[in-house]
Amino acid sequence: MTETQSRATTWLVAALVAGVVLYLLRDVLLPFVAGFAVAYMLDPLVNRLARWRIGRGLASAVAIVLSGAVALGLLLMTVPVLRAQIATFVQRLPTYVERVRGLVEPMVDAVGERLGLAELGDPMRLIGNQASEALGWLGGLLIGLVSGSAAIVNILSLLFITPLVAFYLLRDWPKVTARLNHWLPKTEAAAMRAQLREIDRTLAGFARGQALVCLSLAIFYAVTLTAAGLDFGVLVGLFAGFASFIPFLGAFGGGLLSIGLALIQFPTWGPVLTIATIFVAGQILEGYVLTPKLVGDRVGLHPVWIIFALMVGGTLFGFLGLLLAVPAAAAIGVLVRFAIERYLASPFYRGSARE
């Protein structure tokens, strides 16, 4: 085995071991990943405070307290409205189920008569009953998510562990990076530092830019859907906006949910078309204004690869995998492009020599 093959094998084994460890620990990673994300977002602020001759520990504490105060203020403004809308939605869920059944069953009967299948309605009604039970289960699940012990444990871990993780990472980040830099293999250190800087540039641009995109979309959808008279407009709008951090989820999930609610709520097609137009306008705003201005082309991934990354991340790590799929794919994309560049410059590709 050549030296190049030995190095490649070592890095491949290390990557596989890291992947297995992350998979085994996936159930406890959320507060630590959230803490890393908070530290990553606040690092520029801490660096600026440190340049003003403020100790890094104090600067980290100030940054976390300020960000926590902003987050608390937003929660105090939105949680009462969201809580009231969720409670109302759960109360109205049986009524919505009956309205959907009243809309669907006549269409099923008409299709059955047209096709000459008199018994078509029976299995379709059975499906409708099962759907009703599923919606009832969903309502109970929403209540359980708010009051369940597991949810309380997860919320408490996010509230208490995440700030601690973020504080220690922010305070010790220069020491951590210096130690990692010391561990880099001497022969590859320069190339690895260059790729790590490129990954940092890609992730920083994507994460901070996408966060602003999601916030802008959440405000846009919440305001416009409420102004259009849609019940639960704030709830649906905030979901559609912040879910846009996961590609395609905000547009499709929020659009289908809002249009479905509009079909149940409004007796005519005019308001339904208004709701649909709002989501079309939101997609135009995101695709042609917000994303180009705030994110740009920093991810550098084809939509097919983004879909593949979402499926793999969701399958292996659940909701956490969906959140991390695009950033992880972007980082992997930087390394893959570097590997392709090295391959194209190698004697093996050029055919001029053999190792």
N, C-alpha and C positions, 0 to 999 in steps of 0.2 A: 504493500500500500504506500503510495507516495505521500509526501508531507501535506500537499493540498487536500488529498482525499482524507487524510487523518484529521486535519482541522475541520473539514466539512462534516465528518462523522461525529466529532466531538460536539460541535454546535448543534447538530441535529438531535443528538441524544439529550443534550441540555434542554433544548426546546421541548422535546417530548416529555421529559421529566417535569418541567415547569407546567406544561399543560395538564398532566395527570394530577399534580398537586392542586392546581387551581380548580380542577373538576371535583376533586374530593372535598375541597373546602368551600364549595360554591354557596352553601347555605349560610355561612357566616361572613361572607365577603362584603355584603352590601354596605355596612357602616364604614368599613375601611376604604372601599372604592369611593364612597361619597366623600370621605375625609380627604383622600388624595385629590379628588376633583375640586373640592373647595380650596385646598392648598394651591393647586395648579392655577386656579382662577385668581387667587389673591396674591400670588407671588410677585407680580409687578408692583402692586401697592406696597408690599413689605420692603421690596428693594428700594423703592423711592423714599420710604420713611427711613430706611437704614442710611441712605445717602445724606439725610439731614442730621446725621450723628445721633440717631435714636438706636438704642440697643436692639438687636434683632429679636430677642425675646419679647421686649415691650412692644416693638412694632408688630409682631405676630399677634399678640394679645389685642392690640388696638384694632388691627384689621378684622379679626374674628368678631370682636364686640360690635364694631360698626356694621359688618355684614349681617350679624345676628339681629341687630336692632332693625335694620331695613327689612329682613325677612319676617321678623315678628310684626312689624307694622303692616306689611302686606297681608299676613295671616289674619291679623285683627280686623282688617278691612274686608277680607273675602270669606273667611270661615263662617261667620253668621249667615251670610247669603247662601253659601254652598250647603251648609247644614240644613237650612230651611228648604232649599230646592230638592235636596236628596230625600228628605222626609216626605215632601209632597209627592215626589216621583214614586216612592215606594207605596204611598197611599193610593195613588191613581193607577198603579200598575194593573190591578184586576180590570178596571174600566177600560184601559188601553187594550188589554187582551181581548175583551169582548168586542170592542170596535174592530180590531183586526179580524177577528173571526167573522163578524158581520160583513166585512168587506170582501173577504176571501171566499167564503162558502158560496155566495151566489155566482161568482166567477167560475168556481170549480164545477158547480152544477151545470152552468151554461156550456162549459167545455165538454163535460161528460155527455150532455144531450147532443151536442154537435157531432161528437165522435161516435155516438151510438154506444157509449159505455155507461149504462145506467148505474152500475155499481162503483163508478169512479169516485163518487163523493164519499163513500164509506171509509176507504183507507185515507183519503185526504182529511176527512174529519178526525180520524184517529191521529193523524199527524198534527192536526191543529190542537187536539187535546194535549198531546205530548208537548207541543210548543207552549201551551198555556202553563202546563206544569213546570216546564223549564223556566219560563218567565217568573213564575211564583218562586221557584228556587233561587233565581237571580235576585229577587227582592229580599229574600231571607239572607242571601249571601252578602248583600250590601249592608244590611243591618249587622250581620256578624263581623264584617270587616271593621265596622266602627266600634263595636263593643267587645269583640273577641279578645281572649287573653293573648293569643299569638300576635294579633295586630298591636296590642298594647306593648308587648315586649319589643317588637320591631320598631315601633315609634320611639320608645324609650332609648333603644340602642342608637337610633339615628340622632336623637336629641343630645345624648350624653357622650357617646363614643366618637361620633363624627367630629365634633369640635376639638376633642382631645387629640385625635389623630391628625387633624389639620394643623393644630398648634405646634405639635412636635415636629411635623414635617416642615412647616414654615421656618421654625426656629433653627432646625439642624440641617436644612437643605444644602447650604454650602459645604458642610462637613460630609454629608452623604455623597454629594457629587464628587468631592475631592477623593473620597475613599474609593468610589467606583472608578474614577479616572486612574487611580493608582493600580487598580486590579486589571486594567486593560492590557492585553498582550502587547509587548513593545513593538513587534513587527507590524501589527495591524492597528495600533493606537490612533494614528492620524486619520486613517480611513474611517474607523469606527466613530471617532469624534465628529467627523464631518456628517456621517449618516445620522448620528444622534441629534446633531443640531438641526438637520433637515426634518427629522421626525418631530422635534420640539416645535419648529416653525409651523409644520403642517397641523399638529394637534392644537397648538395655541390658537392659530387662525380659525380652525374649524370650531373648537369648543366655545371660544368667546364670541365668535361671530354667530354661530348657531343659537347660542343662548339669547342673544339680542333678537334674532329672527323669531324665535319661539315667543318671546315676551311681546314683541310687536304684533304677531298674529293672534295671540291670546287676547290682547286688548281689542284688536280690530274685530274679531269674531264675537267676543262677548258684547261689545257695544252695538254692533250692527244687528246681531240676532235678537238682542233685547229690544232694539228700536223697531225691528220688524214685527214684534209682538209674539215671538216664539216663546212658549212656556219653557222654563229652564234654560233660557238663552245664555245666562252667565255660566252655568254649569257646563253646557255643551261647548260654548265658546272657549272657555279656559282649557277644557279637555282637548279640543281640536288644536289649539295653539301650542300648548306644551307637549302634546303627543307628536307634534311635527319634528321634535328632536329625533324620533325614529322615522326614517324616510317612509313615506306613503301612508303611515298610520293615521296621522292627523287629518290628511285630506280625505282619505277613503272612510275612515272610521267616523270622523266628525260629520262628514257630508252625508253618509248614509243614516246616521243617527238623527241628524237635524231634519233631513227630508222625511224620514219615517215619522218623526213626531209631528211635522207640519201636516202630513197626510191625515193623521189622526185628529189633529186639533182643528184644522180649517175646513169648512164645508166646500170651498171653491178652490180652483187651481191657481188663482192669482197670487195669494200669499206663498203657496208652495214654490211657484216659479221665482218669487222674490228670494226665498231662502236658498234655492239652488243658485241663483245669480250671485248671492253673497259669497258662496264658496268658490264659484268660478272667479270672481273678482279677487278673492283671497289667494287663489293659486297664481293668478296673474301678478299680483303684488309680490308674492313670495319668489316666483320664478324670474321676474324681469326687473325687480327693484331691490328687494331686501337681500336675497341671496347673492346676487352679483356685487352689491355694495358692501355687505358685511362679511360674507364668507369667501366669495370669489371662487376660483377653481383650485382651492387648496387641497381638497381630498384627492382629486385626480383618479377617480374610479368610475368605470362604466356602470350604468344602472343595473346591468345583469349581475355584476360582481357585488353590488350593494345588496341586491335581493338575496343572492347566495349567502353573503355574510350574515344577513339577518336570519335566514333560515338555520344556518349552522349555529349561530350564537343563541338563538331561541331554543333550539333543540338541546344544546349542551348545558346552558346556564340559565334558561328560563328568561324572566323579565330582565335580570341583570345582563344577560347575554345580548338582549335586544338593545339595551342602552349602550353597551360597549362594542357592538358589532362594527359600526362604521368607523369609530376611532381606531379600533384594532386593525381593521382592514386597511385603513389609510397608512398606519405605521408599517404593516406588512408590505403594502404597495411600494413604500419608499425603499425597503430592503430588496424587494424583487427587482425594481428598476435598477438599483445599484448592481445586483448580481448579473442582470442581463448586460449592463454596460461592461462589467468585467469579463463576461463570457465573450462578448463581441470583440474585445481587445485582446483575447487570449490567443496563444499559438494554436490551441486545439481548434478554435473556430476558423482561424486563418489558414490552418493546414500547413503551416511552415515548420512546425516542430511538434514533437510528442514528449510529454513529460514522463 
